[in-house]
Amino acid sequence: MGTILVILSALCFGTAGTWIALVGPSDLNTTVMTITRFLFMALLSALLCRIRKIDLRTDRKEFLHFLFFGCFGQGMTLLLYDFAAREMSVGATALCHFTYPLLVAFASAAIDREKIGKMKFIAAVLMLGGLSLTAEGGAVTAKGVVFALASAVTFASYVYALDHTQLRNVEPLKLTFYNALLSSLMLILISAVSGTLTVPSQTRVYVLMFCGAVAGVAGNLFLTTGIRYTGATRAAFLSILEPASAFIWDVLIFHTRLSTISVIGILMTFMSFFAVLMDKPEGQTGDNAYERE
């Protein structure tokens, strides 16, 4: 179950840069579009919480977790990712961002003494090789790479927190609501201070950001629940399908041309995914081997 949920989250998150790229040239800056998407995510998750009768009340300690990981782990991640998507191709952005599984693995090994394992090491080698080859297939800029790698750092902290902090026990829809709400408020404040806060006037922007919000809410629900079965490190590596799906969107929507080298890179990322599937603790099988109270 956990593996399936993480795969679904990867497919949803793989569309992240697509919505920004589809907006195309406009007078709106990336921050405004990110704010719009987060506000839609907050509204959607609040509506679902009401339908499912989920209590949104919180205490001080839980709210501080939402504040830090919502703003830093998700708000800054999406903002940096969107900046990168406007500087270079969607696929290249996703591939650079996808170095975050390595950061999660290193954090788990250093802080929790978690063994990375032989198959995860093989997966890391395949993943890095695949990312390097596949990035050749899309437009890459130095500024875009910096933004995408920065988003990898912030998202790695969020994924780690989902498995090792109080956030692990929070209802996923409630977590999504607070993360989206606080992230949007943080970005509104940044825009107001910098004098770049505007209100979108194009219907096209609202439609695309709503679609992005739906994908974002679904991706968060799948990832949060999946991590509770698989653990942070395994979930991060299983999300290798995210950059592959991003490249599929690139090809189908933007008609990005992939070279033979890029195709080989994509195949290597899939090999990385299957290497992680083969990595099981000794004497245990299935996702339940990773499930913890």
N, C-alpha and C positions, 0 to 999 in steps of 0.2 A: 504493500500500500504506500509506504513512504517513498519508494523509488518512483512510482507512478505520479505521485503528487509533485515531487521535485521536477520531474520531466515536464509536467504541465506548466509549472511555474516558469521554467526556462523558455518554453514556447511563448508564454505571455510576455515575459520581460524582453524577449528577442525583438519585439515590435517597438520598444521604447523610442529609439531614435527615428523610426519611420514616421511617426506622427509629426515630429518637428520638421523633418525633411519635406513632408508632403505640403506643409504650409507654404514652403517656397519663399521667394523674396518678399519681404514685407517691412513695414516701418516698426513692427513690434520687436522688442528685444527678447532674447531667450528667457530671461527671468520672468517676464510677464506671462509668457506661454506656460512656463513651469508652474507659476502660481495658479493659473487657470486650471491646469490639470489637477493640481493638488486640491483645489477647492471642490472640483467635481468628485474627486476621490472621497473627500470628507463627507460630502452630501450623500453619495451612494452608500458608503459604509454606515452612516447614521441612519439612513432609511432601512437598511437591512437589519441593523441592530434593533430598531423599533419593531420591525416585522417579527423578528425572532425573540423579542422581549429580553434583550441583553441589557443589563444595567450598565450605564456609562459612568456612574459615579466612581471616583478614584480617591486614593489617599495621597499624602504628601510624598512618600517614598516612591510610590508607583508613578506619580506624576513627574518626578524628577527623572526617572528612567525614560518616560515618554519624551520629556523635554530634550534630553541629551541625544538619545538614539533616534528620535523622530527628526530632530533638526540636523544633527550631524550625520547620522547613519543613513537617513533616507533623503532628507531635504537637500543636503549638499551633494549627495550622490547623483540624484536626478538632474540637479542644476548643472553640475560638472559634465555629466553625460550628454546633456542637451547642448552645452557649449561645444563639446567635442563633435557631436553629430552635425553641427553647422559649419565646422571647420574641415571635416573630411567625410568620407563615405560612411554610411550606416554600418556596413559590415566591418570595416576597419576599426570603427569606434567600439563595437561590441567585442572585437577580438582583443584590443588593448585593455579594455575594461575587465576582460575575463582572466586577467592574471590574479584576480582576487582569491580564487581557491588556494593558490600557493600561500598567500598571506594568512588565510584562515588556518591552513595546515601548520605553518610555522608558529602561529600564535598558540594553537592547541598543543603543539609539541613543547614549546618553551614554557608555557604557563601551567598546563595540565599534565605534562609528561605523556601526552598521547603519542603512541607509536604511529608513524606515518605508514609503514608497511611497504613491502616490496612492490606490490601492484600499484599502489598510489605513486611510488617513485617512478615506475614505468609510465604511468598515466601522465605524470608531470612532464616527463621528457617528451612524450608524444604530443602533449598539449602545446608545449612551448614551440616545438618544431612545427606543428600544424599552424599555430598562430603566426609564426614568422613567414611561412610560405603563403598562407591565405591572404595576409594583409597586402601582398603584392598585387592582388586583384582589384583593389580599390584605391581611390585617391587618399593619400596619407600626407599630413602636414605635421610639422614639429609641434605647433601649438595644439593641434587636435590630440596628438599623442600624450602631451602633458596633461591636458584636461581629462582624458580617458583613464590614464594611470592614477590620477588623483581620485577619480570616482571609484577605482578599484580599492584604494586604501579605505575610503569612507564606508563602502559597502561591506568590505571584509569585517570591519568593526561591528557592523550591524548584524551580520550573519553569526559572528562569534557570540554576540550578546544574546541572540535568540536562543542559544543553547546553554549559555553559562551564567545568565543573570535572571532576575525576577521576571523578565519578559517571557520566559519559557512557560509560565503558568497563566499568562493573560489570554483571555478569549481573543482569537485572531481578528475578528471584526472590530472589537474594541480597540485593539492595538493599531489596526489600520486607520481607524477614525482619528485617534489622537496623533499618530505620526503625521498623517496628511494635514490635519488642522494646524498643528504647531509648525510644521514645515512651511505651510502657506503663510502663516503669520510672520515667521522669521523672514521670508523672502519679500513680503510686503514692506516690512520695516527697512530692509536693505535697499529696496527700490525707492522708498520714500526719502530716505536719507541721501541717496545718490541722485535724486531728482529724475529718475527714469521710470517711475510708476505711471502707467497709462492703462486705459480700459480698452480691450479689443472691440473693434466695431464691425469686424468681418464675421459673418455667420460661419464661414468656412473654418475659422479658427476655433470657434466654440464646438463645432461638430467634431473636428479632429481631436481636440483636447478631451472631449467627452469619451471618444473611442479609446484614447490613451488612458483615461481614468478607469474605464471598464477593465482594460487589460491589466492596469496597475493593481486594482483591487483584487482581481482574480489571482494574479501572480503572487501577491502578498499572502493571501489566504492559503494557496497551495504550498508556498515555501514555508510559512510559519508552521503549518501542520506537518509537513513532510519532515522538517528538521527534528521534530519531536520523536519521530520514528528512526531516522537515520543518523542523527548527530550532525553537527555543523560541518566538519571536514568532509565527510562523505557526501553530504548534500551539495556542498560547494563544487566538488568535482563532478557530481552527476549533472550539474547545470551546464556542462560543456555543450549541451544542445542549444544553448542560447545564442552563441555566435553563429552556429551553423544555420539556425532559423533566421537570424538577421541577414545573412548572406542570401538566403532564399528570397526574402522580401526585397533585397537589393536587386536581385536578378529579375524577379517578376514585375516589380513596380517601376524601378528606375533603369531597367535593362542594362545593368552593370555587366560588362564582359569579363568572364573569368578565364584566365589562362590555364594551361595544363598544370603549371606549378601550383596555382591556387586550388584547383580541384584536388590535387594530391594532398595539399594542406588540410582541406576539409575532411578528406578521408582519414587523415591522421588524427584529427580531433574526434572523429567517431570511434577510432580505435582506442583513444584515450578513455572515452565514455565506457566502452565495454571492458576495459582494464579495471576500472573502478567497480563495475558490476561483479567482477570476479574476485574482488578483494573482500574476504569475509574473515572474522575472527575464528581462530581454530576451535573446532568442535561446535560451531554455531552456523546457522544458515538463515537467510531471509532477513527482512527488515526488523523483525522482532528481536533479532540479536542486538540491535542498536537501541531499542526502546528502553527508556529509563523512567523511573518514577519522578 
